[in-house]
Amino acid sequence: MNFGIEVDPSDILEGLKSSRDFEGKEDAGEPTWSYQRQKDSLELFNMDILICDNVDAIFAKYRPGTFLPALCHIFMDTNAPLEVLESAARAITYFLDVHVDSTARKVVDVPGAVAAFCKALVLFPISDDTDPDTARMSRDVAEQSVKVLELLCRREAKSVFEAEGLQCLLTFVTSNGSNVHKDTLQCSLSVASMLVGRLKPDHPALPSCVASLTCFLEHKDSVVVDHALESLGSLTEMLSRGGGDLTVLDANGLVRRLLGLLLVAPVDPQDLDQDMSQRSASVITLLVSLCRGSSELAAKLLEENVLGAVESVLEWVGDDKTALALMRLVDLVLTLVFRGLKAPHPRDPKFLGGEETSAARGREGKDLGTIEAIRNNNMAALQECVAEGADVNAADQFGQTVLVWAAYTGSTEMAELLMEAGADPNMGRNPPLHYAARFGRAPMVKLLLAHGADPLLCDAENKTALEQALHARGSGKEECHDEVVAILESALRSHHASPAAAGWGAAEEACAEPTDEETALRYGSRVLPLLVRAYEGAVHPPLRKGALATVSRLVSLCSPQLLARLVHRSACDSQPVAVSPSPLLTPSPGKSPSRVRKAQSYSAREFSQVLVDFVGTILASEEDEGLLVLALGVVRAATLKDPAHFFPRMLRQGVVSRVESLANPPPGAAGGGGGLGRRMRPVERRAGVAVAVLVIFADCLVVVVLVEFVFSVFLCLSLSLTRPPPPNLRILSLSLSLSLSLSLSLS
C-alpha cells in the first residue's frame, strides 16, 4: 500500500508560511523567493496527498487543525500569484472533500477565509479581452473557489451567506457565464440555491438577486434554468412565510418569463425528456404560488397568454405530475376570473401557519421538540413537552403546525392531547383536517371535527377537506377515502351546507357575479375545450380526473345568469385572450395537423354542445366510478342552473337515458356484508347520485310535457275548426293523448 512520498511535514508547513515570514522585505530592495517556496511546498503537498491512498495516514501526517489555517492564509494573500492561490484552494478542497464535518469549521474559524473565497469569484478577470494565461489561471482559481464554497455550504452555509457568498456567486455567473466550464456554472447555481433561502424580506441584496435569477430563466443551459427556478421558489416561500411583498419578484417580468418557458414546446415530441416535464411542473407550481400570494401578480397572469401556455403544455405533456400541476393552474385561472383573489393578510394564521410570535417561538428547541416527538411516535416525549409549556400552536419553517404533524402521522392519541392542551384545529396554511382527509384517516377526521375543525375551511390550494379527499380517491385506498368522504358530507350537512353540494366532485360555491362578465365569458368558452382535449388525450387516470374535476368547477363557478349567456358562445380555443394572435395552433413539425384541425373545429360549436357531448361520452363509455360521479355532478349542476337549455339537449343526446341506466346498479352491487359488499360501495354511491339527477330530470320533464300538452291542445282546437280537417289531425290527437298520459304519470 502506498502511503505517499517521503517528506517532512514540518518543512512543508514552514514553506507554506514563508510568504508571511518574509513580508515587507521585497520593498526593502532584497530579492524575494517566498512565493516560489510556497509554490514548491504546495506542489509537494498536493502530490503527496494525491498519490497516497490512505486517508487516515494523510490526516495523521498533515493535521487539518495545523495545515488548514496556513492554507487559508495563503489564499487570503491577494498579492500571491494565481497559480499559488489555485494550489492552495485545491489542497483545501481535498481536506473538505475527505471529511467536511471535521474540517469545515476549521476553515470558518480563520478570520476572512470564507470571504476570500467569495471575493475570488469577482476579483480576478476571466473575460475574453484578458491575457489568455491570466484568464486561464483566474478561471482555475474561480473553479476551485466554487468547489470550496460548495463543500462549506454542506456544514457552514450560514458563514458563506454572511460573507456575501450568494451575491458573489450570482455576479460570477452573470459576468462569466460564457467563459467558464459548464460544470462550474451549474455548481455555482447549485450553491446559490443552498444560500438563497437565508435571504429575508428586508435584505438589501434581495432585488439584485431576484434580477439575476430572473435573467437566468432565459439561459441556454437547462440545468441553470432549473437551479434558478429552485431559487425563485425558495424566495417565494420565504416571502410568503415572512409576510413580504411578492411583487418584488416580478420587478424584471418574472410572470411573463415563466409563461414563456411553458410556451416553448419541443419541436419533435421525441425530444421530450423527463427534465423538461419536471421543469414545466416547477414553473406551474411557482406561478400558482406567486398568484395565490399576490393579487397584483394574479392580475398580471391574466394579462398574459396564460391559456396559450396551458395549451402548449397540453400538446406534449405525458407525466402525471405536470398534468396535475397544469390542472391546478387552470383551476386558479378560473378562480381569478370568476371570483377574484384577495391575497391573504401577512398576519393571517391561514397564511403563516399561526401568529407571527408562534412561528418565531416554534423555531425554538422546546417547541420544535413537540414535532420531533410526533415524528418519532414518542408519546412520552410529547407529554413532557406539553407539560413544560411548549407552544402547541407552534409552526415549523414551512408553516405546518404541531397538530398538522399529528394529523399527518395519524396518531389520534397525540392529536387529542394537543387539542386538549389548546391546539387550534383550524390553524395553518394547510389545516390538519385537510391532511387527514387527503391520507384517508377517518378516525383522525372524526376527532378533529369533534374538536371544532371547520369542514368549510379552504387550504392553500383553495380546496376544502372534502375536495382533498375526493381528489385522493384514486390513490388505491378507495375504502378509506369513502369513509372520510361520508364523514365530511355529514359534517357539511350539519353546517347547513347544501346536502347535494357535499356529494359532487367539488363543493358548489356561492355563485357571485364576476366583476368583469365579458372576461369570464371569454375565458369560460376557451377553457372548456382545453379541458375536453386534455381529458381525451390523457393516458393516465389522474389527468382525466383532474380535467373532469376542473370542468365541474367551471360549471359550479358560473351563476345561472352567466351560464345562460355562456351556453351559446362559441367554444373557441384557437384565439388567445387579450394578446396578439397565437401561433400555437399553426401546423408545425411538433404538432400533428389532425390535432390542429380538431382544436379549430371547436370554434364552430357552442359551449353547451361541447359540454353535453363531453359528459355524454363519459357516461356512455367510462367505467371508473369516481369519474362517473364527477360527470353526474356536472350534469346536475348544469341542469339546475339552466334547465330550459340543457335538459332538452341532454334528452336529445341520450344523456338522460344513460343516467337512468346508471341509476340501476348491476345485480349484487347492493350486497350485504363481506369484502364484496365493501368493494361495491362506490357503485351504490354512483347509483344514488344518478337517482338524484333523475329527480331533477323528472321535474324538468314535467314542465316540458305540460307545455307541450297545452300547445297540442291549442293546435288541435285550431285545426279542428278548419274545413276540411287536415289529414294529420289523427296523428296530432294521438300525440295529445300520449302527452297527457305521460304528464299525468310523471305528476
C-alpha positions in Angstrom: 0.0 0.0 0.0 1.3 3.4 -0.9 1.5 5.9 2.0 2.8 8.9 -0.1 6.3 10.2 -0.7 9.0 10.8 1.9 8.6 14.4 3.0 8.9 16.2 6.3 5.5 17.8 7.2 7.3 20.5 9.2 9.3 21.5 6.1 6.0 21.7 4.2 4.4 23.8 6.9 7.4 26.1 7.0 7.3 26.6 3.3 3.5 27.4 3.4 4.2 30.1 6.0 7.2 31.6 4.2 5.3 34.4 2.5 4.2 35.9 5.8 7.6 35.3 7.3 9.3 37.4 4.6 6.6 40.0 4.2 7.9 43.5 3.5 11.5 42.6 2.5 10.7 43.0 -1.1 10.0 46.7 -0.5 13.5 47.0 1.1 15.2 46.0 -2.1 16.0 42.5 -1.1 15.2 39.7 -3.6 12.1 37.7 -2.7 11.8 33.9 -3.1 8.9 33.4 -0.7 6.2 32.8 -3.3 8.4 30.3 -5.1 9.0 28.4 -2.0 5.2 28.5 -1.2 4.6 27.2 -4.7 7.1 24.4 -4.3 5.7 23.4 -0.9 2.1 23.4 -2.3 3.1 21.2 -5.3 4.9 18.8 -3.0 2.0 18.7 -0.6 -0.6 18.2 -3.3 1.5 15.4 -4.9 1.8 13.6 -1.6 -1.9 13.6 -0.8 -2.7 12.7 -4.5 -0.6 9.5 -4.6 -1.5 8.4 -1.1 -4.5 6.1 -0.8 -4.7 6.1 3.0 -6.8 8.9 4.3 -6.0 8.3 7.9 -2.3 8.4 7.1 -2.7 11.7 5.4 -4.7 13.2 8.2 -2.1 12.0 10.7 0.7 13.4 8.7 -0.9 16.7 7.8 -3.2 17.5 10.7 -6.1 19.7 9.4 -6.0 21.9 12.5 -2.4 22.9 11.7 -2.4 22.9 7.9 -5.8 24.3 7.0 -5.2 27.7 8.7 -1.9 28.0 6.8 -3.5 27.2 3.5 -6.3 29.7 4.2 -3.8 32.5 4.9 -2.1 31.7 1.6 -5.4 32.1 -0.2 -6.2 35.4 1.6 -3.0 36.9 0.2 -4.3 38.8 -2.8 -0.7 39.6 -3.9 0.2 35.9 -4.3 0.5 34.6 -7.9 -2.7 33.0 -9.3 -1.0 29.5 -9.5 -0.2 29.7 -5.8 -3.9 30.6 -5.0 -5.1 27.8 -7.2 -2.8 25.2 -5.5 -3.9 26.4 -2.0 -7.6 26.1 -2.9 -7.0 22.7 -4.4 -5.4 21.5 -1.1 -8.2 22.9 1.0 -10.7 21.2 -1.3 -9.1 17.9 -0.6 -9.4 18.3 3.2 -13.1 19.3 2.9 -13.9 16.6 0.4 -12.5 13.8 2.6 -14.2 14.8 5.8 -16.2 18.0 5.6 -17.8 17.5 9.1 -14.4 17.9 10.9 -12.7 20.4 8.6 -15.3 22.9 7.6 -15.4 24.5 11.0 -11.6 24.9 10.9 -11.8 26.9 7.7 -14.6 29.1 9.0 -12.6 29.8 12.2 -9.9 31.6 10.2 -11.0 35.2 10.1 -11.6 36.4 6.5 -11.1 33.0 4.9 -14.6 32.4 3.7 -14.8 36.0 2.4 -11.6 35.5 0.5 -13.1 32.5 -1.4 -16.2 34.6 -2.2 -14.2 37.6 -3.4 -12.1 35.4 -5.6 -15.1 34.9 -7.8 -15.3 38.6 -8.7 -11.7 39.8 -8.1 -9.8 38.1 -10.9 -10.7 38.8 -14.6 -11.8 35.9 -16.8 -13.1 37.9 -19.8 -12.0 37.3 -23.4 -10.1 40.6 -23.6 -7.8 39.5 -20.7 -4.4 37.9 -21.3 -5.1 34.2 -22.1 -2.7 32.9 -19.5 -4.1 35.2 -16.8 -7.7 34.4 -17.8 -6.9 30.6 -17.7 -5.4 30.9 -14.2 -8.2 33.2 -13.0 -10.7 30.6 -14.2 -8.9 27.8 -12.4 -8.9 29.9 -9.2 -12.6 30.6 -9.6 -13.4 26.9 -10.2 -11.6 25.9 -7.1 -13.3 28.6 -5.1 -16.7 27.4 -6.2 -15.8 23.8 -5.1 -14.7 25.1 -1.7 -17.9 27.1 -1.2 -20.0 24.1 -2.3 -18.3 21.9 0.4 -18.5 24.6 3.0 -22.2 25.0 2.4 -22.9 21.5 3.5 -22.0 22.4 7.1 -21.4 26.1 7.3 -23.9 27.7 4.9 -24.6 30.5 7.4 -20.9 31.6 7.3 -20.9 31.5 3.5 -24.1 33.6 3.3 -22.8 36.2 5.8 -19.6 36.5 3.7 -21.8 37.6 0.8 -21.3 34.4 -0.9 -24.7 34.5 -2.6 -24.1 37.9 -4.2 -20.6 36.9 -5.4 -21.9 33.7 -6.9 -24.7 35.3 -8.8 -22.3 38.1 -10.0 -19.8 35.5 -11.1 -22.4 33.6 -13.2 -23.8 36.8 -14.7 -20.4 38.2 -15.7 -18.6 35.0 -16.7 -21.3 32.5 -17.7 -19.9 32.1 -21.2 -16.3 31.9 -20.1 -16.3 29.1 -17.5 -16.9 25.4 -17.8 -20.4 24.1 -17.8 -19.8 22.1 -14.6 -18.6 25.2 -12.8 -21.6 27.2 -14.0 -24.0 24.6 -12.7 -22.2 24.1 -9.5 -22.3 27.9 -8.8 -26.1 28.0 -9.2 -26.4 24.9 -7.0 -24.5 26.6 -4.2 -26.7 29.8 -4.7 -29.8 27.6 -4.4 -28.5 26.5 -1.0 -28.0 30.1 0.2 -31.0 31.9 -1.3 -33.3 30.5 1.4 -31.4 32.5 4.0 -32.5 35.8 2.5 -35.0 37.9 4.4 -37.7 40.2 3.0 -35.7 43.3 4.1 -32.3 42.1 2.9 -30.7 44.8 0.8 -29.4 42.2 -1.7 -32.8 40.8 -2.5 -33.6 43.0 -5.5 -30.3 42.3 -7.2 -30.6 38.5 -6.5 -34.1 38.4 -8.0 -32.9 40.3 -11.1 -30.1 37.8 -11.6 -32.2 34.7 -11.1 -34.9 36.1 -13.4 -32.4 36.6 -16.2 -31.1 33.0 -15.7 -34.5 31.7 -16.8 -33.6 32.5 -20.4 -30.2 30.8 -20.1 -29.5 28.1 -22.8 -28.3 25.6 -20.2 -31.3 23.8 -18.8 -29.6 23.0 -15.5 -29.0 26.7 -14.9 -32.7 27.3 -15.5 -33.7 24.5 -13.1 -31.5 26.0 -10.3 -32.9 29.4 -11.0 -36.5 28.0 -10.6 -35.5 26.3 -7.4 -34.1 29.5 -6.0 -37.1 31.6 -7.0 -39.3 29.0 -5.4 -37.4 29.4 -2.2 -37.7 33.1 -2.3 -41.4 32.8 -2.9 -41.7 30.6 0.1 -39.6 32.9 2.2 -41.6 36.0 1.3 -44.9 34.1 1.9 -43.8 33.0 5.4 -42.4 36.3 6.3 -45.3 38.4 5.1 -43.2 40.1 2.4 -44.4 41.6 -0.8 -44.3 39.1 -3.6 -44.4 41.7 -6.3 -40.7 42.4 -5.7 -40.1 39.1 -7.5 -41.8 40.4 -10.7 -39.7 43.5 -10.9 -38.0 42.0 -14.0 -41.0 40.4 -15.6 -40.9 37.0 -13.8 -44.5 36.1 -14.6 -44.0 36.8 -18.3 -40.8 34.8 -18.4 -42.3 31.8 -16.6 -45.1 31.7 -19.1 -42.5 32.0 -21.8 -40.9 28.8 -20.6 -44.3 27.0 -20.9 -44.8 28.3 -24.4 -41.5 26.7 -25.6 -42.7 23.3 -26.7 -40.4 20.7 -28.2 -40.3 20.8 -31.9 -40.4 17.0 -32.0 -42.2 15.0 -29.3 -39.2 12.6 -29.3 -37.1 15.4 -28.0 -39.2 15.5 -24.8 -37.3 14.3 -21.7 -38.1 13.9 -18.1 -36.2 17.0 -17.2 -38.5 19.1 -19.3 -41.5 17.7 -17.7 -40.2 18.4 -14.2 -39.2 21.9 -15.3 -42.7 22.6 -16.5 -44.2 21.3 -13.3 -41.8 23.6 -11.3 -42.8 26.6 -13.5 -46.5 25.9 -13.0 -46.1 25.4 -9.3 -44.2 28.6 -9.0 -46.8 30.5 -11.0 -49.6 29.2 -8.8 -47.7 30.1 -5.6 -47.0 33.6 -6.8 -50.6 34.3 -7.8 -52.1 32.9 -4.7 -50.0 35.1 -2.6 -50.4 38.4 -4.5 -53.5 39.8 -6.2 -51.2 42.1 -8.3 -49.3 39.1 -9.7 -52.6 37.3 -10.3 -53.8 40.3 -12.4 -50.6 40.2 -14.4 -51.1 36.5 -15.0 -54.5 37.2 -16.6 -53.0 39.9 -18.8 -50.6 37.4 -20.3 -51.3 34.5 -22.6 -51.8 32.0 -19.8 -54.3 29.8 -21.7 -51.9 29.7 -24.6 -49.2 28.4 -22.3 -51.7 25.8 -20.9 -52.5 24.7 -24.5 -48.8 24.5 -25.4 -48.1 22.1 -22.5 -51.1 20.0 -23.2 -49.7 19.2 -26.6 -46.8 17.2 -25.2 -47.5 16.6 -21.5 -47.0 12.9 -20.6 -46.5 12.6 -16.9 -49.0 12.9 -14.1 -47.1 15.5 -12.0 -47.0 18.0 -14.8 -50.6 17.3 -15.9 -52.0 17.7 -12.4 -50.0 20.9 -11.9 -51.5 22.2 -15.1 -55.0 21.5 -13.8 -54.2 23.4 -10.7 -53.1 26.4 -12.8 -56.4 26.2 -14.8 -58.3 26.0 -11.6 -56.5 29.1 -10.3 -57.3 31.0 -13.5 -61.0 30.1 -13.2 -61.0 31.3 -9.6 -59.3 34.5 -10.5 -61.7 35.2 -13.4 -65.0 34.2 -11.7 -64.3 35.1 -8.1 -61.2 37.3 -8.0 -58.5 36.7 -5.4 -57.8 38.6 -2.2 -54.3 37.9 -1.1 -54.1 36.7 2.5 -53.0 39.1 5.1 -49.4 38.6 6.2 -50.6 38.1 9.8 -53.4 35.7 8.8 -52.8 32.3 10.6 -54.1 30.6 7.5 -51.3 32.2 5.5 -48.5 32.0 8.0 -49.4 28.8 9.9 -50.0 30.7 13.1 -49.4 34.1 14.6 -46.0 35.6 13.9 -45.0 35.1 17.6 -45.9 31.5 17.4 -43.9 30.9 14.3 -41.0 32.6 15.9 -41.3 30.6 19.1 -41.8 27.4 17.0 -38.2 27.7 15.9 -37.0 27.3 19.4 -35.9 23.9 20.5 -38.6 23.3 23.1 -41.4 23.9 20.6 -39.9 22.0 17.8 -39.4 19.2 20.3 -43.1 18.5 20.0 -42.8 18.0 16.3 -39.8 15.7 16.8 -41.7 13.7 19.3 -44.6 13.3 16.9 -42.3 12.3 14.1 -40.7 9.6 16.3 -44.1 8.5 17.6 -42.9 9.1 21.2 -46.0 9.8 23.3 -44.0 10.2 26.5 -41.7 12.9 25.0 -44.8 14.7 23.6 -46.4 14.7 27.1 -43.2 16.0 28.6 -43.0 18.9 26.1 -46.7 19.8 26.7 -46.2 19.7 30.4 -43.1 22.0 30.1 -45.3 24.6 28.4 -44.4 24.1 24.7 -46.5 26.1 22.3 -49.0 23.6 20.9 -49.8 26.0 18.1 -46.2 26.4 17.0 -45.3 26.1 13.3 -42.2 24.9 11.6 -40.3 26.8 8.9 -42.9 25.6 6.3 -45.9 26.9 8.2 -47.0 23.4 9.4 -48.4 23.4 12.9 -47.7 20.8 15.5 -51.3 19.4 15.0 -50.7 19.1 11.3 -47.8 16.8 12.0 -50.1 14.7 14.3 -52.7 14.5 11.6 -50.1 13.5 9.1 -48.8 10.6 11.2 -52.3 9.5 12.0 -51.9 9.3 15.8 -55.2 10.2 17.3 -53.9 10.0 20.9 -51.3 12.6 20.2 -53.8 14.9 18.4 -56.2 14.6 21.2 -53.5 15.5 23.7 -52.6 18.6 21.7 -56.1 19.8 21.3 -56.9 19.3 25.0 -53.8 21.5 25.6 -55.2 24.2 23.4 -54.1 23.4 19.8 -56.3 25.1 17.2 -57.5 22.6 14.6 -58.2 25.4 12.1 -54.7 26.9 12.1 -52.1 26.5 9.3 -51.7 27.2 5.6 -53.0 23.6 5.2 -55.2 22.8 8.2 -54.9 19.4 9.9 -58.3 18.3 8.6 -57.1 18.5 5.1 -54.1 16.3 5.8 -56.2 13.7 7.5 -58.7 13.8 4.6 -56.1 13.6 1.9 -54.5 10.5 3.5 -57.8 8.7 4.3 -57.5 8.8 8.1 -61.1 8.5 9.1 -60.6 8.3 12.9 -58.4 11.5 12.8 -61.1 13.3 10.7 -63.7 12.4 13.3 -61.5 13.6 16.2 -60.7 16.9 14.5 -64.4 17.6 13.7 -65.3 16.8 17.3 -62.9 19.4 18.5 -64.2 22.2 16.2 -62.4 21.7 12.9 -64.2 23.7 10.2 -65.1 21.5 7.2 -65.7 24.6 5.1 -62.2 25.9 5.6 -60.0 26.1 2.4 -56.3 25.3 2.3 -53.5 26.9 0.4 -54.9 25.3 -2.8 -58.3 26.9 -2.1 -59.8 23.5 -1.6 -61.9 22.1 1.2 -61.1 18.9 3.1 -63.9 17.1 1.2 -62.3 18.2 -2.1 -58.9 16.9 -1.0 -60.5 13.5 0.0 -62.3 13.2 -3.3 -59.1 14.1 -5.2 -57.1 11.5 -3.4 -59.6 8.7 -4.1 -57.6 7.3 -7.0 -54.6 6.6 -4.8 -55.6 2.9 -4.2 -57.2 3.5 -0.8 -60.8 4.0 -2.0 -62.3 2.3 1.0 -60.6 4.7 3.5 -61.4 7.7 1.4 -65.0 6.7 1.0 -65.4 6.6 4.8 -63.7 10.0 5.1 -66.0 11.5 2.4 -69.1 10.2 4.2 -67.9 11.8 7.4 -67.2 15.1 5.8 -70.5 15.1 3.9 -72.3 14.6 7.2 -70.3 17.4 8.8 -71.2 19.7 5.9 -74.8 19.0 6.3 -74.6 19.8 10.0 -73.0 23.1 9.0 -76.1 23.9 7.0 -74.3 23.4 3.7 -76.3 22.1 0.7 -76.6 18.3 1.1 -76.1 17.8 -2.6 -73.0 20.0 -2.6 -71.2 17.6 -0.4 -71.6 14.7 -2.8 -70.4 16.0 -6.1 -66.9 16.3 -7.5 -66.4 19.7 -5.9 -68.3 21.6 -3.4 -70.7 24.0 -5.0 -70.0 27.6 -4.2 -71.9 30.8 -3.9 -72.1 32.0 -7.5 -71.4 35.6 -7.2 -71.3 37.6 -10.5 -67.8 38.2 -11.7 -66.6 41.8 -11.8 -65.9 41.6 -15.5 -68.5 39.4 -17.1 -67.1 39.6 -20.6 -63.8 38.4 -19.4 -65.5 35.5 -17.6 -67.4 34.6 -20.7 -64.3 34.7 -22.9 -62.2 32.6 -20.5 -65.1 30.1 -19.9 -65.7 29.5 -23.6 -61.9 28.9 -24.1 -61.1 26.8 -21.1 -63.8 24.2 -21.7 -62.4 22.8 -25.0 -58.9 22.9 -23.5 -60.1 20.6 -20.7 -62.0 18.4 -23.0 -58.9 17.9 -25.1 -56.9 17.2 -22.0 -59.3 14.5 -21.0 -59.4 12.9 -24.4 -55.6 12.9 -24.8 -54.9 11.7 -21.3 -53.3 8.3 -20.9 -53.2 8.2 -17.1 -56.4 8.4 -14.8 -55.2 11.3 -12.7 -55.2 13.7 -15.6 -58.6 12.6 -16.7 -59.9 13.0 -13.2 -58.2 16.4 -12.9 -59.6 17.6 -16.2 -63.2 16.5 -15.4 -63.0 18.0 -11.9 -61.9 21.3 -13.4 -64.9 21.2 -15.8 -67.1 20.6 -12.8 -65.6 23.6 -11.1 -66.1 25.7 -14.1 -69.8 24.9 -14.1 -70.1 25.4 -10.4 -68.5 28.8 -10.6 -71.0 30.1 -13.1 -74.1 31.7 -11.9 -77.4 30.7 -13.6 -77.4 34.1 -15.4 -73.8 33.8 -16.6 -74.2 30.1 -17.7 -77.3 31.1 -19.7 -75.2 33.6 -21.6 -72.3 31.2 -21.9 -74.2 28.3 -23.5 -74.5 30.0 -26.9 -70.9 31.2 -27.0 -68.5 29.5 -29.5 -66.2 27.2 -27.6 -63.2 28.6 -29.5 -59.8 27.8 -28.1 -58.0 28.8 -31.2 -57.9 32.5 -30.3 -55.8 33.9 -27.4 -57.1 36.1 -24.7 -56.0 39.8 -24.6 -52.9 39.1 -26.6 -51.8 39.1 -30.2 -52.9 36.0 -32.3 -51.1 32.9 -31.0 -49.2 30.7 -33.4 -49.8 27.7 -31.2 -52.5 26.2 -33.5 -50.4 26.6 -36.6 -49.3 23.3 -38.0 -45.6 22.7 -37.2 -43.2 19.7 -37.1 -44.0 19.3 -33.4 -47.8 19.3 -33.8 -49.8 17.0 -36.0 -52.2 18.7 -38.4 -55.1 16.5 -37.2 -54.8 17.9 -33.7 -54.8 21.4 -35.1 -57.9 20.7 -37.1 -59.6 19.2 -34.1 -58.8 22.2 -32.0 -60.0 24.6 -34.6 -63.2 22.6 -35.0 -64.3 23.7 -31.5 -64.8 27.2 -32.8 -67.8 26.1 -34.8 -69.6 24.5 -31.8 -71.5 26.1 -28.9 -70.3 25.8 -25.3 -73.4 23.8 -24.3 -72.9 21.4 -27.2 -69.3 20.7 -26.2 -70.3 20.3 -22.6 -73.2 17.9 -23.2 -71.2 15.8 -25.7 -68.3 15.6 -23.3 -70.3 14.3 -20.3 -72.4 12.1 -22.6 -69.3 10.4 -23.8 -68.1 9.8 -20.3 -71.4 8.5 -19.1 -71.6 6.1 -22.1 -68.0 4.7 -22.1 -66.3 5.4 -18.7 -66.0 2.6 -16.2 -64.3 4.4 -13.4 -66.9 5.1 -10.7 -65.2 8.3 -9.5 -65.3 9.8 -13.0 -68.9 8.8 -13.4 -69.8 10.5 -10.2 -68.0 13.7 -11.3 -69.7 13.6 -14.7 -73.1 13.2 -13.0 -72.2 16.2 -10.9 -71.6 18.3 -14.0 -75.0 17.1 -15.4 -76.8 18.0 -12.2 -75.2 21.5 -11.9 -75.8 22.4 -15.5 -79.4 21.2 -15.4 -80.2 23.0 -12.2 -78.7 26.3 -13.4 -80.2 26.4 -16.9 -82.8 23.6 -17.3 -84.5 25.3 -20.2 -81.4 24.9 -22.4 -79.6 21.9 -21.0 -82.4 19.4 -20.4 -83.7 19.3 -24.0 -80.2 19.0 -25.3 -79.4 16.2 -22.9 -82.6 14.5 -23.8 -81.8 14.6 -27.5 -78.2 13.4 -26.9 -79.2 10.4 -24.9 -77.7 11.7 -21.6 -81.0 11.2 -19.8 -81.3 7.6 -20.8 -77.7 6.9 -19.8 -78.3 8.5 -16.3 -81.3 6.2 -16.0 -79.2 3.2 -16.7 -76.6 4.3 -14.1 -79.3 4.6 -11.5 -79.8 0.9 -11.6 -76.7 -0.8 -10.1 -75.8 -4.2 -11.5 -77.0 -7.3 -9.6 -75.1 -7.9 -6.5 -74.0 -4.3 -6.2 -76.0 -3.8 -3.1 -74.6 -6.9 -1.5 -74.6 -7.0 2.3 -71.5 -7.9 4.2 -68.1 -9.2 3.4 -65.5 -7.9 1.1 -67.7 -7.9 -2.0 -70.2 -5.6 -0.4 -67.4 -3.2 0.6 -66.0 -3.2 -3.0 -69.4 -2.4 -4.4 -70.0 0.7 -2.3 -68.7 3.1 -5.0 -71.3 1.6 -7.3 -74.1 2.2 -4.8 -72.9 5.7 -4.4 -72.9 6.3 -8.1 -76.4 4.9 -8.3 -77.6 7.2 -5.6 -76.1 10.2 -7.4 -77.8 9.1 -10.6 -81.2 8.8 -8.9 -80.8 12.3 -7.6 -80.1 13.6 -11.1 -83.1 11.7 -12.4 -85.3 13.5 -9.9 -84.1 16.8 -11.4 -84.7 15.5 -14.9 -88.2 14.5 -13.8 -89.0 18.0 -12.6 -87.8 19.4 -15.9 -89.7 16.8 -17.9 -93.0 17.5 -16.2 -92.6 21.2 -17.1 -91.7 20.3 -20.7 -94.6 17.8 -21.2 -97.1 20.2 -19.7 -96.0 22.9 -22.0 -96.2 20.6 -25.0 -99.6 19.4 -23.9 -101.0 22.9 -23.7 -99.5 23.6 -27.1 -101.0 20.4 -28.6 -104.5 21.3 -27.2 -104.3 24.7 -28.7 -103.1 23.3 -32.1 -105.8 20.6 -32.3 -108.6 23.1 -31.5 -107.3 25.4 -34.1 -107.1 22.7 -36.8 -110.5 21.2 -35.9 -112.2 24.5 -36.7 -110.8 24.4 -40.2 -112.8 22.9 -43.1 -111.9 20.3 -44.3 -110.0 18.9 -41.3 -106.3 18.3 -42.1 -105.3 14.6 -42.7 -102.8 14.6 -39.9 -105.3 15.6 -37.3 -105.5 12.0 -36.1 -101.7 11.9 -35.6 -101.9 15.2 -33.6 -104.7 13.8 -31.5 -102.7 10.7 -30.7 -99.7 12.9 -29.8 -102.0 14.8 -27.5 -103.2 11.7 -25.7 -99.7 10.4 -25.3 -98.5 13.8 -23.9 -101.5 13.8 -21.5 -100.9 10.3 -20.2 -97.1 10.9 -19.8 -97.7 14.2 -17.9 -100.2 12.5 -15.6 -97.9 9.6 -14.9 -95.0 11.9 -14.1 -97.1 14.1 -11.9 
